[in-house]
Amino acid sequence: MAGKPQLVAKGTKEPRQRIWESIRILAPGFSSNDIARRSGQLPTEIRKYLKLLVMAGIIQQIEPRSGLRGACVYELLKDEGVDHPRLDNKGQRTYSHLITENIWRTLRILKGELSVATVTEAATAGGVTMTMIVVRQYLNALAEAGYLVKRKGDKNGDLFRLLVEKYTGPRPPEIRRLDSLQVYDPNVSKLVYAKTTGSIAGDRSLVEPGVALLRTRDLLGEWLALTEGGKETVKPSSDLVQRTQLELASTGESGGLQ
């Protein structure tokens, strides 16, 4: 007997991945508020992604917005699997994420010391194009994070070699930047390298606060909006209360950024 389809990807996830997983679970009918409660993501980010999914024909609106605080209801038309659909601001498919996948795969298959030109040529496949500048940046980041050994070559420039023990799985390490270099490995679900600068002073607890802080600030703005316009007491909506309670819960329980 076939098992149930996998609805949730493993490891720490970006906001759109969490939104997509919630959509798949609530497929027959859901609103942006439903997705916010389940995914713990920013309402503005949710509404933007839902709009793009509609433009791409992946979901469709089945009920219009009702009332001042109501929300449109959608249904999932095309379940495209565990990984979230990558869309640009026009709702068109984007394949930039395949660049690092191809580079990572090339490093594993070819092995040995490889030049930037060799990796670029081998990784440019399946309709995925990339420049040597992009490849060099990714290889240098992996070398700094300890995945690759880098040495000066001759006429072909720097040479890179993947350390066997550093091949953690098929998913490529992700390069994340705030004020400095960060490398996240989805195969082991953790930030494996962070080089901080300035006032951050190497405090790794400050490396990845962005999404959580934005969510909290967004919620605070909604609460402050209730106090505008006079002294009259305004009762918050149950949706606002639920989302606030979700945000105050631990990140593990809420599904927020780990």
C-alpha positions as CSV (number, residue, x, y, z in Angstrom):
1,M,0.0,0.0,0.0
2,A,1.4,3.4,-1.0
3,G,2.1,5.8,1.9
4,K,0.6,9.2,2.3
5,P,2.1,11.9,0.1
6,Q,4.8,14.0,1.8
7,L,3.3,17.4,2.7
8,V,6.2,18.9,4.7
9,A,9.8,19.4,3.8
10,K,12.4,18.7,6.5
11,G,14.7,21.3,8.1
12,T,14.5,25.0,8.5
13,K,12.5,26.7,5.8
14,E,12.1,30.0,4.1
15,P,8.7,31.8,4.5
16,R,7.3,30.8,1.1
17,Q,8.0,27.1,1.9
18,R,6.0,27.3,5.1
19,I,3.2,29.1,3.3
20,W,3.1,26.4,0.6
21,E,3.0,23.6,3.1
22,S,0.0,25.2,4.8
23,I,-1.7,25.6,1.5
24,R,-1.3,21.9,0.7
25,I,-2.7,20.9,4.1
26,L,-5.7,23.3,3.7
27,A,-6.1,22.7,0.0
28,P,-9.9,22.5,-0.3
29,G,-10.4,26.0,1.1
30,F,-8.3,28.5,2.9
31,S,-7.8,32.3,3.5
32,S,-4.7,34.3,4.1
33,N,-5.7,34.3,7.8
34,D,-5.8,30.5,7.9
35,I,-2.3,30.4,6.3
36,A,-1.0,33.0,8.8
37,R,-2.3,31.0,11.8
38,R,-0.8,27.8,10.6
39,S,2.5,29.0,9.1
40,G,3.3,31.9,11.4
41,Q,4.5,34.1,8.5
42,L,3.9,37.8,7.8
43,P,0.4,38.6,6.4
44,T,2.0,40.8,3.8
45,E,4.3,38.0,2.6
46,I,1.3,35.6,2.5
47,R,-0.9,37.9,0.5
48,K,1.9,38.6,-2.0
49,Y,2.6,34.9,-2.5
50,L,-1.1,34.0,-2.8
51,K,-1.4,36.7,-5.5
52,L,1.5,35.2,-7.4
53,L,0.1,31.6,-7.1
54,V,-3.2,32.9,-8.6
55,M,-1.4,34.5,-11.5
56,A,0.5,31.2,-12.1
57,G,-2.8,29.2,-12.1
58,I,-1.7,27.1,-9.1
59,I,-4.6,28.3,-6.8
60,Q,-7.8,30.1,-7.5
61,Q,-10.2,32.4,-5.5
62,I,-13.5,30.7,-4.8
63,E,-15.0,33.2,-2.4
64,P,-14.6,37.0,-2.4
65,R,-13.6,39.0,0.6
66,S,-16.5,39.6,3.0
67,G,-16.7,42.6,5.3
68,L,-14.0,45.0,6.4
69,R,-11.9,42.4,8.1
70,G,-12.8,39.4,6.0
71,A,-10.5,37.6,3.6
72,C,-10.8,35.9,0.2
73,V,-11.0,32.1,0.2
74,Y,-8.9,30.1,-2.2
75,E,-8.5,26.5,-3.3
76,L,-5.4,24.6,-4.5
77,L,-5.7,23.6,-8.2
78,K,-2.2,22.2,-8.8
79,D,-0.4,20.4,-6.1
80,E,3.2,20.5,-7.3
81,G,4.8,18.5,-4.5
82,V,6.8,19.3,-1.4
83,D,8.9,22.2,-2.6
84,H,7.2,25.5,-3.0
85,P,6.7,26.9,-6.6
86,R,9.4,29.5,-7.4
87,L,7.7,32.5,-8.9
88,D,8.9,36.0,-9.8
89,N,6.9,39.2,-9.3
90,K,4.9,38.5,-12.4
91,G,3.9,35.0,-11.4
92,Q,6.3,33.5,-13.9
93,R,8.5,30.5,-13.1
94,T,12.0,31.3,-11.9
95,Y,14.8,28.7,-12.0
96,S,17.6,30.6,-10.3
97,H,17.6,28.1,-7.3
98,L,18.7,25.4,-9.8
99,I,22.1,27.2,-10.2
100,T,23.4,26.2,-6.8
101,E,21.8,22.7,-7.2
102,N,23.8,22.2,-10.4
103,I,27.0,23.5,-8.9
104,W,26.7,21.3,-5.8
105,R,26.0,18.2,-8.0
106,T,28.9,19.0,-10.3
107,L,31.3,19.2,-7.3
108,R,30.1,15.8,-6.1
109,I,30.2,14.1,-9.5
110,L,33.4,15.4,-11.0
111,K,35.4,15.3,-7.8
112,G,39.1,16.4,-7.7
113,E,40.3,19.9,-8.1
114,L,38.1,22.0,-10.4
115,S,38.5,25.5,-11.8
116,V,35.7,28.0,-11.9
117,A,35.5,27.6,-15.7
118,T,35.2,23.8,-15.5
119,V,32.4,24.0,-12.9
120,T,30.5,26.7,-14.9
121,E,30.6,24.6,-18.1
122,A,29.5,21.4,-16.3
123,A,26.8,23.0,-14.2
124,T,25.3,24.9,-17.2
125,A,22.8,22.1,-18.1
126,G,19.1,21.5,-18.3
127,G,18.3,25.0,-19.5
128,V,20.0,26.6,-16.4
129,T,22.5,29.3,-17.3
130,M,25.0,31.0,-15.0
131,T,28.0,33.3,-15.1
132,M,31.5,32.6,-13.9
133,I,31.1,35.4,-11.4
134,V,28.1,33.7,-9.8
135,V,29.9,30.4,-9.7
136,R,33.1,31.9,-8.2
137,Q,31.1,33.6,-5.5
138,Y,29.4,30.4,-4.5
139,L,32.6,28.4,-4.5
140,N,34.4,31.0,-2.4
141,A,31.6,31.0,0.1
142,L,31.7,27.2,0.3
143,A,35.4,27.3,0.7
144,E,35.2,29.8,3.5
145,A,32.6,27.7,5.2
146,G,34.9,24.6,5.1
147,Y,33.1,22.6,2.4
148,L,35.8,23.0,-0.2
149,V,39.6,23.2,-0.2
150,K,40.8,26.1,-2.3
151,R,44.3,26.6,-3.7
152,K,46.0,28.9,-6.2
153,G,46.2,27.4,-9.6
154,D,48.2,28.4,-12.6
155,K,46.6,30.0,-15.7
156,N,43.1,28.6,-14.8
157,G,43.0,30.6,-11.6
158,D,41.9,29.1,-8.2
159,L,41.1,25.4,-7.9
160,F,38.4,24.0,-5.6
161,R,38.0,20.5,-4.3
162,L,35.0,19.2,-2.3
163,L,35.9,17.4,0.9
164,V,34.3,14.0,1.0
165,E,33.2,14.3,4.6
166,K,31.6,17.6,3.9
167,Y,29.1,16.2,1.4
168,T,26.1,16.2,3.7
169,G,23.4,15.4,1.1
170,P,21.9,16.4,-2.3
171,R,20.5,19.8,-1.3
172,P,23.0,22.6,-1.9
173,P,24.1,24.7,1.1
174,E,22.4,28.1,0.9
175,I,24.3,31.4,1.0
176,R,22.6,33.9,3.3
177,R,23.7,37.4,3.9
178,L,22.8,40.2,6.4
179,D,25.9,42.3,7.1
180,S,28.1,39.3,6.4
181,L,28.4,35.8,5.0
182,Q,26.2,33.0,6.2
183,V,26.0,29.5,5.0
184,Y,23.0,27.3,5.8
185,D,23.0,23.6,5.1
186,P,19.4,22.2,4.6
187,N,20.7,18.6,4.7
188,V,21.6,19.0,8.4
189,S,19.0,21.8,9.1
190,K,21.4,24.3,10.6
191,L,23.5,27.4,10.0
192,V,26.9,26.0,9.6
193,Y,28.9,29.2,9.1
194,A,28.5,32.8,10.0
195,K,31.1,35.5,9.7
196,T,29.7,38.6,11.4
197,T,31.1,42.2,11.3
198,G,30.7,45.5,13.0
199,S,28.6,45.8,16.1
200,I,27.3,42.2,15.8
201,A,30.8,41.2,17.0
202,G,30.4,37.6,16.3
203,D,27.3,37.0,18.4
204,R,25.6,34.2,16.5
205,S,22.3,34.7,18.3
206,L,21.9,37.8,16.1
207,V,22.6,36.1,12.8
208,E,19.0,35.3,11.8
209,P,16.5,37.6,13.5
210,G,15.0,39.1,10.4
211,V,11.7,37.2,9.7
212,A,10.7,36.9,13.3
213,L,11.3,40.6,14.0
214,L,9.3,41.6,11.0
215,R,6.4,39.4,12.0
216,T,6.4,40.9,15.5
217,R,6.6,44.4,14.2
218,D,3.7,43.7,11.9
219,L,1.6,42.4,14.7
220,L,2.5,45.4,16.9
221,G,1.4,47.7,14.2
222,E,-2.0,46.1,14.1
223,W,-2.4,46.4,17.9
224,L,-1.3,50.1,17.8
225,A,-3.8,50.8,15.0
226,L,-6.6,49.8,17.3
227,T,-5.7,52.7,19.6
228,E,-5.9,55.3,16.9
229,G,-8.8,57.7,16.6
230,G,-9.6,58.5,20.3
231,K,-10.1,56.9,23.7
232,E,-12.8,54.5,22.7
233,T,-12.0,50.9,23.6
234,V,-11.8,48.6,20.6
235,K,-11.9,44.9,21.0
236,P,-9.3,43.1,18.9
237,S,-10.4,40.5,16.4
238,S,-10.1,36.9,17.3
239,D,-7.8,36.4,14.3
240,L,-5.4,39.1,15.7
241,V,-5.4,37.5,19.1
242,Q,-4.7,34.0,17.7
243,R,-1.9,35.2,15.5
244,T,-0.3,37.1,18.5
245,Q,-0.6,34.0,20.7
246,L,1.0,32.0,17.9
247,E,3.9,34.4,17.7
248,L,4.4,34.4,21.5
249,A,4.6,30.6,21.4
250,S,8.0,28.9,20.9
251,T,9.2,28.8,17.3
252,G,9.2,25.1,17.4
253,E,5.5,25.1,18.2
254,S,4.5,27.9,15.9
255,G,6.4,26.7,12.9
256,G,8.3,30.0,12.6
257,L,11.8,30.4,11.6
258,Q,14.0,28.0,13.5
